[in-house]
């Protein structure tokens, strides 16, 4: 797994590449699912079957910063679907 600074992780996220940052990582779970985790537990973003998802749950200051640093720029139609809770994202994953 490639090691990178959090502020440089967006390219890895957008290309769905595995990486390890500072309490932030991107993991390929299957051929259809890629997930960006905060603290190796809290999913921030997920790309499932080519569609990006996030959630509106509240964050700590550090997790909020990680979320901003790793947010993919999605130019496709539909952009990112934002779910209400982290539990909804976990169920989708």
Secondary structure, 3 states (H helix, E strand, C coil): CEECCHHHCHHHHHCCCCEECCCEEEEECCCCEEEEEECCCEEEEEEECCEEEEECCCCCHHHHHHHHHHCCCCCCCCCEEEECCHHHHHHHC
